[in-house]
């Protein structure tokens, strides 16, 4: 069914068409009417299913119906990259409406954020720590707030933001609409939802913690020291790829990026050793197809909404199934097809097996002969002939290193 079914403002429908949205995703179809009705909402859905537009479209429609001239919406999200991504979607959907947003995140100078908040914006998109700082310093009081949105709530819990979120909620108006979006629903998040939501409507799209079906998955057995060479081999076989490579550590990310760059590939890096300016530049270069490869740590496992990603490569086997699911969800966005690759060294076999048990599925093994450590070694041929008995035999040349003082050049 089309987006016209929701009774959205004509300017939003126009922007939807410009952004290339064709039909609502399942989470959008179910969430938009609930939010428009003013209900609190708990929504769980697999990553890459269009959750951002599922809350932004009805919120923008509400703003168009009654402008307040003050901050009406606060969106809390766990990382700077997610905040920037949400703001990008907001600006696209809100084009021509006159609505303003402010990004409130750590790692950058607070003064521009302070000025933006004091000037007044309709929507604040923030990470919890920096938002609480501004509230405690009375930069903004959010007395006119109508809607609180917790995006990727499970990741905020994993990052230890739960106490901060509770402190922020305590400073907000009691009468408000609260929306909680998450890929999974751990017990701590479920307890939080009971404390801050009122009679919420619940939506669950797909089984929790399972990969999207749009992404083909495979595992390549390869020795640890040969992973970079195998990755380069695979890159050469993919036609016009847009590849996101995940590593476990920032050191590995730097090393893999350098190796690929030296081999002639265009590469961007995204990890905690990069400054906010460098991270923004890397995201921009990858999103605009200036470079076809992004090498990143888990900092990009959520919120990297780049539609053209064709392949996700786990250079290291992820630590847990949830991590694996979020990583491969960067491909196959909004119904597109994608491919996920895991490079599995011998010492990572049990780790991969544990992920498969948690997902209750066996992931297809693929091999490249010269890299596959599981291939049986060639059987040595026994030497039964005496070379001395064959005058036509080619004898191996002796390579004896001359000793010092016996005519050898040093």
N, C-alpha and C positions, 0 to 999 in steps of 0.2 A: 504494500500500500504506500502511497506517496506521503510526503511531509505535509501536504495540504490537509490531511485528515485531522491534524491537531489544532487547527484554527490559529496558526501562527501569524504574526503581523506580516504584512506584505514585504517590508524591508528585510525581515529575516528570511523569508522564502526566496527573495532575490539573492541574498548573500549565500544561501545554501546552494543555489544553482551555480553561482560563480565559483564556489569552492569544490564543485564536482560531486556533492552528495546527491545520490540518486534515490535510494530507498532507505528508510530507517533500519538500523540493525535491531535485533531482538531486544537488547537492553534499552535502546531509544524508544522503541514501540511501547514497552511496558512502563518505563520510568516517566516519560514526558507527561502523560495524562495525570499521573499521581502527583507530580510536582505542581502542575498547573492547578490542581484541586486544592493545593495548600497543605497537603498531608506531609508529615514526617516520613522519611523513607530510609530503609536499609536495603542496599542493592549489592549483590555479589555477582560477579561475572568474570569470565576469563579475560586476561589481558588482551588488548587489541580489539575489543568489541565495540568501541565507540562510547565509552563512559563519559568522556569530557563533554561531548555535544549533548549527551543525555541529560546533563544538569544545566549546561549553559543555555541551551535553547529555551526551555521553559522559564528560566530565571530572567533572561533578556525580554521575553514576552511579558512577564510580570512588570518589569521596569518600564517598558513602553506603555503599559496600561496605566501607570501611576507614578510619574516622576516625583522624587522626594527632595532632590537637591542635596542629599547627604549620602554617606556611605550606607548602602542597603545590603550589601553582600560581602561576606568574608569567606574566602576559600583557603583552607589550610591543607598543605601538601608537604611531603617529607623532604624534598630536595630542591635545590636551586634549578636544576634542569627541568623538573616537573613544573615548577612555578612558571618558568619561562615558556615552556610548551603550552601550558594552559592559557597564558596571556596571549600567545600567538593565535590560538584558536579563538579566544575571545575577540581579539581585534578583527579577525576575519568575519566572524558572525555578527559583530556589532558595527561593522563599517557603515557610516552614514547616519548612525543613530545619535551621535554626539555623546554617547556614554564613555566615561574614562575609567581606566584601571591603573592601579599602582602595584608594582612588584616589591614585596618587602621580604628581603632575604639576607642571610649572613654572608660574610666574605667580601662585602663591598662597603663603600663609605655610607654611613647612615644619614648624612645631611640631606642628599637629594630625596631620599625616602621621606624624611621628616617634612620637607617642603611640600612634597606631593600630597601627603596625608593632611597637612594643615590647609592646603588649597582646596581640598575636597574632591573625592572621587567616588563614583558609584560602587565600584568593585575593588576589593583588596585581595590580592593573591599572595599568600605568605607562607614562609616556613615558620614552625611554631616558636622556635627560640627567639628570633628577631621580632616577631609580632608581639610576644610577651614583653620584650624590652620596651617597645614603643608604648604599650598600654601602661606599663608601670611608671614610665616617665611622662605620662599624660600628654603624649604627642597627639593621640586621638582617644576618644572615649567610646565611640561606636554606639552612642545612645539611640540612634535611629536604625540600628541594624534589624533587618527583616529576615535574613536567611544566613545560616551557617552551613558550610559544606566541608566535610572531612573527606578528602580524596586520598585513595591508597592508605586507608586507615591501618591495615595490617602492617604495612611497612613502617608507618610512624610508630607503631607499637614496638616493632623489631629494633628500631633505632633509639628507643628509650624516651620517646616524646610524650608518653601517656601522662605523667605528672604535669608537664607543661601545658598540654591540651586542657586538662582539668582546671588549671589556673586561669587560662584564657576564657574558658566557658563561664567561670565564676564571675567574670567582669562584663559579660554580655547581658542584654535584656532577656528576661525570663520568657517573654512572649515573642517567639520567633519560630520560624520553620527550620528544621535541622535535617540535613541529608547526609547519609554516610555511605560512601562507595568503597568497595574493597574487593580484592581478588579472592581472599579467603576470610573466614570468620573465626579466628581463635577465641578462646574463652574470655580473655581479657577485653577484647574488642566487643564481644557480646555483652559483657558486664557494663562497659562504658555506654553502649547504646541504650541499655535499660535505664541508665542514670540520666542521660541528657536528651533522649528522644521521648516524645509523647505519642503513645498509641501508633507506632510506625507501621506503615505498609511494608511488607517484605517481598523482595524480588530476588530470585536466584536463577541465573542463566547458565545452564550447563553444569556439570559436576565441578565441585570446588577442587582446585589444585590439579587440573588436568590440562594437557596441552591443547591448543586449538587444532581442529581437524584440517585446517587449511595448510598446515606445514608438514611436508614430508620429512621424516626423521631417519637418520642413519648414523652408525658408529663405525669409525675407521680404526682398526688396530694398527698402532705404529709405535716404534721405539721413541722414548722421550726426546732423544737428541735428534731425531729425524722429523719431528713435527713440523718445524719451519719449512723444511724441504718439501714435505707432503702438501702443506698449505699452498706453497707456490705452485706445485704441480696441479692442484685442484683449481686454483685461480686461473691458470692458463686454459683449463678445459671449460670454464663457464663463459658463456657468451654475454657480454654487456652486463656484468654483475654489479650489484650494489651490496657490499658485504660488511657485516658487523661482526668483528672478532672479539670474543670475550676471553680475558685472561684472569687468573686468580689474584695476581698482585700487580701493583703499579710498576714494579721493576720489570716484570715479564712483559707488561704492555709496552714499556719503552723499548725493550729489546726486540720484540716482535715487530713493532712499528719501524724501527731502524733497519731491521733485516729486509722487510718488504720494500722500504723506500730505496735501499741500496740496490734492490733487484729491479728498480724502475717503476714501481707501483706508486700511485698517488695515495697517500695515507694521512689520516688525522688521528690525533690521540685524545682520549678523554679519561682522565683519572685524577686522583686527589692532589697529585703533585703539580697539576696545571693551575694557573691562576684563573679567576673568573673570566678575565678578558680572553685568555687562551682557550678556555672551555667554550665560550660563546663563539669564538672564531672557528673552532673545530666543528661545532654543531652546524654553523652556517655553511661551512665548506662542504660538509657531508650532505646536508639537506638540499643544498643547491646543486649537487652533483659536480662540484668542482673537484672533489676527490671521490673515488669509488669505494674506498675502504676506510672504516673507522675501527681502530683498536681501542678497546675500553675495558675497564673493570666493571664491577656490578653497579657502578654509578649510573650506567646506562641501561640496567636491566628493566627499569620501569620508566615510563614517561617519555621515552624516545619515540615519538610518533612521526616516523618518516615513512611515507607510503611506499617509496620505491625500493625498500630493502628486499633483496631477493634471497640472500643467504645469511644465516646466522651460524658462526663457527665457534664452538666451545673449544678453544685451544687447550684448556685444561678441563677435566671432568668436574662439573659443579659439585659443591659440597652437599647439596640437598635437592630433593625433587622440586620444591617450590622455586628454588633459584633457577633450576633448569627450565621449568615452565615459563617463568617470567622472561628469561633470556630468549627463548625461541619465539615467544610472543611478539618480539620486535619485527618478525617477518609475518606475512599473512595478514596484514592489517586490513580491517574493514572488508573482509571477504576475498582479498587477493590471495594468490598462491605463493608459497615460499618453501624454502628448504633449510633444514637444520642439520648441522654436521657436528659430531663429537670426535675429537682426536684422542684416542684412548691408549695410553702407555700400559705396559704389563702391570706396573705397580698401581694402576688406577682401576683395574678390572673389578675388584670387589666393590669399590665405590660406585661404579657404573651399575653393577648388579643390584646394589642397595636401592639406587634410584628407580630401577626398573621394577623392583618389588613394590616400592611405594606407589608407583604409577600403575601397577598391575598390568604391565605390558612389556613385551620383549621388543626392543628396538632393532631394526634390521642392521646386520653387519655387512659392510662393504669393504672390499680390499683392493689395494693397488700392490701388485706383486712385489715390486722392489722395495716396498715400505712395510709390508705385512709381517710382523714378528710372529704371527701364529702359523705361518706357512711352514711346512716341514722342510728341514734342511735337505739339500740334495745328497743322495747316498753316494759316499766316496767309492770310486772304482778301484778295486784291488789291483796292485801292480804285480803281474805274474811274468812279465817279460824282462829279460836281461838286456839292457841297452848295449852292453858290451858285445852281445852276440849278434847285433844288427849293425852292419856297417853304414846303413843309410839313416840310422836314428839321429835325431837332433838332440844333443845333450844340453841340459840347462847350463848356462854359464855361471861360473862361481863369482860371487860378488864379495870377495874378501877385502875388508877394509885394511889398507896398509897401516902398519904400526909406525909410530913416530921413529924416525931415524932409519927407515927401510925403503926410502925412495918415494914415499907418499907425499903429495903436496898438501900442506896444511891450510 
